[in-house]
Amino acid sequence: MISPVLECESRRHVWRIGPSDYQGRKRLGFWPWYRDTDGKLKPGRGGFFMPLERIPELIDVLHQIDTQRGPPTG
């Protein structure tokens, strides 16, 4: 994965969301990483890739989710 755009810690994983280039195909990767015994991050299993052409659809869905949750509380 090339320079992660977003990292989000969730329990024992750090999810990295960012661009990826594999065999000349550019995609958006969603991948879990874990810390080894030395504390270094290493790629885990169970991630997935999305073609860059579908990013506008993802943005639309995220916007819908955000507007449905309402204003922040607190």
Secondary structure, DSSP 8 states (H G I E B T S, - for coil): --S-SEEEEETTEEEEEEEEEETTEEEEEEEEEEE-TTS-EEE-SS-EEEEGGGHHHHHHHHHHHHHHH-S---
